[in-house]
Amino acid sequence: MIISTGTASGKSLAYLTPAVASCLDGGTVLYLAPTKALAADQLRGLRELRITQVRAACFDGDTPFEERTWVRQHANYVLTNPDMLHRSILPRHAQWSSFLRRLRMVVVDECHGYRGVFGSHVAQILRRLRRACARYNSRPTFLLASATASEPGAFAMRLTGLEMDEVTVDASPKGSTTIALWEPPLTELRGEGGAPVRRTATAEAADLLADLVLADVRTLAFIRSRRGAETVALSARAKLADVAFSISPPFPTPTPTTPHTPPAPLPTPANAPAAHAADHPTDSPLRQGHQAQQGQQDPIAPQSPLAWAIPDAPHHGSNLDSSDLADLPNKIAAYRAGYLAEDRRLLEKALRAGTIMGLATTNALELGVDVSGLDAVLIAGWPGTRASLWQQAGRAGRDGQDALAVLIARDDPLDTYLVHHPQALFGQPVEAIVLDPGNPYVLGPHLCAAAAEIPLTEDDLPIFGPTTSDVLEDLVAQNLLRKRPAGWFWTRRERATDLADIRGGGGAPIQVVESSTGRLLGSVDEPSAHTTVHTGAIYLHQGETFLVELLDLEAGVALVSSANPDYTTFARDITDISILATERSTALGSGTLHFGEVEVTRQVVSYLKRRLQSGEMLGDEPLDLPPRTLRTRAVWWTLPASAVTPLAEAGIDLGGAAHAAEHASIGLLPLFATCDRWDIGGVSTELHADTGLLTVFVYDGHEGGAGFAERGYARATDWLTATREAILSCECERGCPSCIQSPKCGNGNEPLHKRGAVRLLDTLLTPR
C-alpha cells in the first residue's frame, strides 16, 4: 500500500496504528527513513505514546555500539535507513533472525526521496530484504508514504517489486499558504564578461530570515549547499547583532569617581549583508505591498518587508530588555549533514522548543520531521523539482495554521524562467519519479551482496528483475561470483556490500579535522572533497570560517585552521567526454539527437579567489588533484557543417554559441526530468573527435546513468524550445547567470555567445 497525500495530512497516524497493533500482537516493525533526522523525530513521537509493549529504537550510524546488541535482541519497532539495512542488517541477517521471523510490516516513509541512482539502489535493497524475510518464513506488508509522489502506485511497484494499492484522497483540514516568487534586484557589480550581477539568493535569504525572526515568526530557510546554509546563518546572526546594538538602551553616564569603559559593539563578520531596505528597488511589488500596509512604523524596530504576509506579527523594540537583545543573534543557527549527531539532535530540539526561531538548513530537514509551529519557509533557489518545492513549503503551516513560503530565485536560467513563468509551477503535477533498478551498475553489486547473504538460486532471479541472468553472467566472468550447480556464491574475503555505493559518494568520506586541536568538525563525501576541501579552500562550519591547510585523499582527512579571510574560493575543473555506444538516434530539426553511453573524465585543476563583498577576482591558484572517470549515459545533439556554416559566416562564435546553449539547456532540464542541476553535467565543442560535428552533450552525473538524460531525449523538443525562450527573454545584453552563465563552469564561463546560442537553437529546432 502507498499513501500519497499532502503534508500534515495524517500519513504518520495511518501507518502508526497498524504498526503499533502489530507490536502489541507479538510482531515486529521495520521503519525506513531517508534521513537520520526523520528517524530520530519518529522515535521521539513513538516514545511520547508511552506504550510499554512497543520497544522502539533507532539503529543507524549514530547508535552507540553497546546499544546495537540490545536493539537486535529486544526492540520490536526498529527505525533505520537504507544505508544501515544495506551494510549492517542484511549482511548479518542471522543475528536478526528473531526480528525478521516476526516481521509484520515494513514502513517506507517519504519514499519520493528514493529517485535516480539512489532510488535504484534502495529498490534492490528492498528486494534483498524480501528475500531475507522469505528465508525466515515471513511476508511483511510494505506500507509506503509520500506527500509528493506522481503516479504513486506505479512508482511504489518499481521501488518494491510488489503489486500496490494506493490512497490518494486527502480530506485533511488545511490552512492557507501564501507563496511569493522573489527575484533579487540587480546590483551595480559586474561579473564575468561584464555581465550584470543580481544580489545573491543567499544574501536575500539571510536578510529575510533575520527580519522574520525579529518579528517572532518561526522560520526554516532551505539553502542549496552546506556552505550556503552556514553563510546564511552567519549573515542573519550578524544582522540581528547590528539590530540589537542599535536599539539597546544607552549606557549610563559614569560618575567622575567610577572608571567606565563602554562595551565594544558586537562584531560583524566581513560578509554580513547590507541593510535590507537599501538592497530592494522601491518599485518591487513585494516592497510596494509592504509600504502600502506598514503605515506608521515603530521608530525603534525595523519591520520585515514580508509584513504584508504576516500583518499580525509582533514587533521587537522597546519591549525587549537588554538580555533579550543580547540573545537575539542566538535565535538563528545552521543545520546540515556533516554535523556530529549530538549537534543535530540539539538543534532539532531547540527549534521545536522555540529557543531557536530561525534555522538555515540544507534539504536535511525537508522530509517529514515534525517541527510544528513553523510559520514561514524560505527556499533559496529552485530546489530541483516541484515535488521538493511543495515538500519544503509544506514544512510551514502544520496543524492547520496559515503559512508563508518564499521561493527566492538564484541567478540561474531555470530560477529566472520560473519566477517569470509561474504557470510552470502552479497547477502542474509533480514530476514522475525516475529510477531504474535494472541499471547493471546498480544491480550487479546488489546481486553480489545478496549472494554473500544467502547463495542465489534460479528461484531468486525474478525478484531482482528481467536483466538478472545477463548481469550474473558478467559477474561470473569478472570472478565476482562463482557458479555452482546449487546456484551463485560469493567467495571473496572482501565485504560484498562495499561494491554498492548507494548514495553515490564514490568512496569513504573525508574527515575534516582542526589541525591545532585535533577536533573532528565533520565529514565531506570523497567526490565533493575535490571541490570543497581542497588545499587552500575556505570551509565554513557552524558559523566559523576555516582555511584548508592540506587535503590528503589517501589518509581520508582534510586539515583546517581557523581563519577570517575577506575572500571565498571556487574550484575550477576541465572535462572531456568520449562516446562509447549510441543506443538511439532521431532527426531533430536540422540536426540529429542521440542517446547512449559515454565516458566522462573530470579533473579539478585550480581554484578562484573572489572578494566577499564585491565578487572581485583575486587570483587563480593551481591544484594537483587526480582525475575522476565516470561511465554514464548522455543525450547529445549534432549539427552538420551545412547548417552551421551560415552562422559562422554571420560572425557568430560557434564554440561560444554551443557553450552557451549547453549551459542554458543544463539549467532547464530539471523542469522536464526529476533531477537537480548538480545531478547533470555537460560538454560542448565546435568539432568533437567522435562525431566530427558541432556537438553538445548533457550527461547524468552518476555511474551508469540515472535516467535524466534519457528523459531529456524523450522531451527534447519541449526542453530545447524552453531553453531558447529562457535565453531570448533574459534582459541582459551579452549573457548573465540568469541565462547562459553557469555557477559550475570549469572554463570560467568563457567563451559564451548569447545571440549565437539563440541562432544555434533556432537552426536546430527548424525543420529541414
Secondary structure by P-SEA (a helix, b strand, c coil): cbbbbcccccaaaaaaaaaaaaaaacbbbbbbbccaaaaaaaaaaaaaacccccccccccccccccaaaaaaccccbbbbcaaaaacccccccccaaaaaaaccbbbbccccccccaaaaaaaaaaaaaaaaaaaabbbbbbbbbbccccaaaaaaaaaccccccccccccccccbbbbbbbbbbbccccccccccccccaaaaaaaaaaaaaaaccbbbbbbccaaaaaaaaaaaaaaaaaaaaaaccccccccccbbbbcccccccccccccccccccccccaaaaaaaaccccccccbbbbcccccccccccccccccaaaaaacccccccccccccaaaaaaaaaaaaaccccccccccccccccccccccbbbbccccccaaaaaaaaaccccccccbbbbbbbcccaaaaaaaaccccccccccccbbbbccccccaaaaaaaaaaacccccccccccccaaaaaaaaaaaaccccccccccccccccccccccccccccccbbbbbccccccccccccccccccccccbbbbbcccbbbbbccccccccbbbbbbbbcccbbbbbbbbbbbbccccbbbbccccccccccbbbbbbbcbbbbbbcccccccbbbbbbbbbbbbbccbbbbbbccccaaaaaaaccaaaaaaaaaaaaaaaccccccccccccccccccccccccccbbbbbbbccccccaaaaaaaaaaaaaaaaaaaaaaaccccccccccccccccccccccccaaaaaaaaaaaaccc
